[in-house]
Amino acid sequence: MDREVLTVQQAAELMQVSTDTVYRLVSSGELPAKKVGRIWRLHRSAIKSYLTNATPPQPNPREVSVRL
C-alpha cells in the first residue's frame, strides 16, 4: 500500500534525487512540507504535482560547448 505522507528519505527515493535536493526544495518553498516534531513530512500528491509542473533546469550558457 502506498503511503500518502512521506519522510524526506522516502520523497528523495520517489523523486530519484538526494535528500539534500529535497531539503533545498522544501527550504525554497518549491515543495510544500510540514515539520512534525523534528521530522519533515511531505504529501505524495505534492511531490507528484511538483514533478508534473516543475520546469527543467536551463543549461548555463557558459558551460555549453558548441561544435562547429
Protein Blocks (a to p, Z undefined) as FASTA:
>chain_A
ZZfbdcfklmmmmnopafklmmmmmmnopagcddehjaccddfklmmmmmmmpccddddf
klpccdZZ
